[in-house]
Amino acid sequence: MRSAVAARLRLVPVVCLLILVACERRAEPGDWRVYGADKANTKYSPLDQITADNVSQLEVAWRWASIDQPILDADTSLWTGQNEATPLAVDGIRRSAFHHSFFFPILSFS
C-alpha cells in the first residue's frame, strides 16, 4: 500500500511540470517577452524584413518622447539618469520601463 502511494507521489512533480509546459504560450514571431528575447537570452529574432541589403534605406518612421521630461519640469527636486531599459514586445504592443517607475506601452505595431 505504501509503495503504491509513494509511486503516485513521485508522479506529482512530473504531472505539474507537464501542465506548466502545456500552458505556457509560445511567443509569436516578433514578440520579445523577456530580456534577451527568450529565457535562454539568445537575443535572436526570426524577423527578416531588415536585411544587410536594405538597412541603408531605413528612415525614421516615428519618434516618441517619454513622460519623464514633463514630470521633471513639474518637480525640479526630481533627478533622472540615462534610461537604458530593454523594451519588451508582446502581442504586437511594445512596452518599456521608464524612470520614476513607469511601465507602459509605447507603440502598437502589426
HELIX and SHEET records of a PDB file:
HELIX    1   1 ARG A    2  CYS A   23  1                                  22    
HELIX    2   2 VAL A   55  GLN A   57  5                                   3    
HELIX    3   3 ASP A   68  ALA A   74  1                                   7    
HELIX    4   4 HIS A   99  SER A  101  5                                   3    
SHEET    1   A 3 LEU A  88  VAL A  90  0                                        
SHEET    2   A 3 ILE A  93  PHE A  98 -1                                        
SHEET    3   A 3 PHE A 102  SER A 108 -1                                        
END                                                                             
